[in-house]
């Protein structure tokens, strides 16, 4: 199903906020498939690229975005590296009891 450009624009704009991006990635990592995780990382990278003024940093983040766009396989070390490059870290938390 194709995404509407207005929703995508809204999403990218909201993901410029690091706290919003972190919550988005956390939710996708918790419930998403590998493809959904890759798409979420691409969206966060796109948001960060669009908000940058520094050409060198924008180029670096563009390389991350391009890697995610072309790579079908995403192993854990690569995931950790990409998250770090985007300014995030992984943490562990207990699952909440369902009852």
N, C-alpha and C positions, 0 to 999 in steps of 0.2 A: 504494500500500500504506500503510495507516495505521500510524503509529508507536505503540508501546505507551506508556502514560503513565509507566511505571516507567523505561523507557529515556530518554524525554524529560526526566524529572525528574533522572535521573543526569547526562545531558548538560548540562543547564542548571547543575546544581550544579558540575560539573567546569569549565565555562566561566567561572565566577567567578574562577578563577585566571588572571591575565593571560598567563602563559606557556603554559598549556593552550589558552587562546583563540587566542593567536598561532599556535601549532602547528596548530590546527584550521583557522584561516583560511588559513594557508600551504598546507596540503594541499588544501583546496577550491579555492583560487585556482590551484594547479598543475594539478589534474586535473578540476575541476568545470565543469559547464555554467553558463550565466548564471543559470538558476533555482536551481541548487545554491549558487551564490555568494550570491544574495539570501537564501536560506533560512539559510545559515551566518551571514550578517550579522544576520538577525533573531534567531537563537538567541543570538548573542553579546550583542546589545542586550538581549534578555530576561534573560539571566544578569546583566548589569550592573545592570539596573533592579531586579531582585529582591534584589540585595545592597546597595542604596543606602539610606542614612538621610536624606540631604539631599533635601528635597522638590523644590527647584528643579532640582537636577541630575537627579533621577529623572524629572521632568517633561520635561526636555530630551531625555533618552535615550528616553523614551516617544514623543516626537515623531519621533525617528529610526526607532524600531520601527514606528510607524504609517505613516510614509512608505514604508518597505520593504514593508509589508504591502499597500499600495494601488498601488504603482508597478510596472508591468510592464516598464518600460524602465530600465536602469541604465547610464549612460554612464560613461566613465573619470573625468571630473572629479567626478561625483557619488560614485563609488566612493571616490576619494581623500578627499573631504570627509567621508564617513561614517566611513571608517577613522580619520581624524584625530579626529573627534568622539568616537569610541569609545576613543581613546587609543592608536592603532596608527599605524605608518608603513610605507610600502612600501620595500623594498630589493631590489636586484638581485643575483643570485648565478648563477654559471655552472652549467649542467647537469652532472651527474656523468656520466662516460663509462659506457656500458652494458657495455662489455667489460672 
